[in-house]
Amino acid sequence: MSSQMLITMDDLETAVPLNAALEASGYSTSMFSSLDDARGAVRRESPDLVILTGAVHESHATQLAALARDAEISTLALLEPTDSERAERVGRLGVTETMMKPARPDEIVETARRLVERRRFQERTGIIGESPAIQEVLVKIEQMAPVSSTVLVQGESGTGKELVAKALHDLSPRRGRPFIAVNCAALPETLLESELFGHEKGSFTGAAERRLGRFELADTGTIFLDEIGEIPSATQVKLLRVLESRTFFRVGGSQPIKVDVRVVAATNRPLRDAVSLGEFRDDLYYRLNVLNIYLAPLRERREDIPLLVRRFIREFARAHDRIFRGITPEAMERLVSASWPGNVRQLRNLIESMVVLAPGAEIRASDIPADILEGPGTLLPVRVLNRDQPGHELEFILRSLVELKLQVEDLRRRLDDQPQRVRVIELSDHAVVADVLPEGDTDGDEPVVYRPGMTMADVEKAAIEAALREYRGNRRKAAEVLGIGERTLYRKIKAYRLE
């Protein structure tokens, strides 16, 4: 499908060769010089990308960026070297990506292609966001979709785990085949096994006829097991057998049934902790955790909130046949700063209620409920035990001690896994000094120093700097010694401006 791109003519020296390069690459292009022409082109042509070639600080460019943002059109801004201090401001306007001049036309074409493909991928999956966390999820989906390996999706409730599972299915060779979703927490223990594996007639009271289980219904397709951490121990054993052999027995049956099904599981609590507590089988955990995707909570990717808010406003305005102008800047600022314990699901439900109930066809700060602005309490959640139950205080103390022990053991295990990478040089009341070392090296020259007042971001930045210095800018080796992927390292280099 041909892509339509709009190019501003603020910098003709850049715009003209870029236009030729895009057309040579098979893209349809339009060049314009006025804001009115741009508005008309956006309405008329529904472009896939707007490229700002210059004057990003001027009114017409900022208005065009806002126009593209509200229409959910990706924007690429080409900045002069003197505009570097404006890059952050441009980002707040909704510009998807920036590039510094001078840039070769082929480099700009490649970036434009990537932005268009990213937006189409988001539209196809329904996973919306421009934050690094969401982009990393999208990359993983692209990598994992073509294979049949089991995937474990982890993230808090409301972050969109089922959307990820559907995307993995829709982009896989199994598309068009069954996609069966099972909420393991919603089924009582007595029915869960029958729901998953089916049952034979007369196998238990009420089993008036044979029933196929979800695994059989998902044959040749994908089964999504949501809240996998809630399944009881007996069912965990049978699920492990299915993952190992793709074979199972119906309840009350004697004939093995073999299925060709891909398993995508999801959990809103760390399964590793459940394994340590003895609540989840470690062998099942390792079978599920072949491939892993983590969905960050909304509070850790606040830059995605305006994009989600505008998307939901348009969606519900159409669904409820309302003419809705949008949201005021003050209201948007308050939504961005809220805590969102319910994540995207909570945000979506709130926007629907405000689109229906907000007077004046616009969301204002006064329309936002007070509990959203105040956020959750600052106290940690505490399990309230039955005071009439003997030993309830002792149970609470024991559980707290076990959780603390698990945290200490997890920290020790992580250090043991990478003994060659971090060495503590000095530990005192004033500072902690550690060294990032390559494998086999015991004489590091560049210590990473922690002093009171430093944030985790400061420590991370210092560690990355030390690793890059140690390997003279070799990002691959630096990523290896830091224990992170090259893509993640590149993103952090940009975030900390270490280029």
Secondary structure, 3 states (H helix, E strand, C coil): CCCEEEEECCCHHHHHHHHHHHHHCCCEEEEECCHHHHHHHHHHHCCCEEEECCCCCCHHHHHHHHHHHHCCCEEEEEECHHHHHHHHHHHHCCCCEEEECCCCHHHHHHHHHHHHHHHHHHHHHCCCCCCHHHHHHHHHHHHHCCCCCCEEEEECCCCCHHHHHHHHHHCCCCCCCCEEEEEHHHCCHHHHHHHHHEECCCCCCCCCCCEECHHHHCCCCEEEEECHHHCCHHHHHHHHHHHHHCEECCECCCCCEECCCEEEEEECCCHHHHHHCCCCCHHHHHHHCCEEEEECCHHHCHHHHHHHHHHHHHHHHHHCCCCCCEECHHHHHHHHHCCCCCHHHHHHHHHHHHHHHCHHHEECHHHCCHHHHHCCCCCCCCCCCCCCCCCHHHHHHHHHHHHHHHHHHHHHHHHHHCCCCEEEEEECCCCEEEEECCCCCCCCCCEEEECCCCCHHHHHHHHHHHHHHHCCCCHHHHHHHHCCCHHHHHHHHHHCCCC
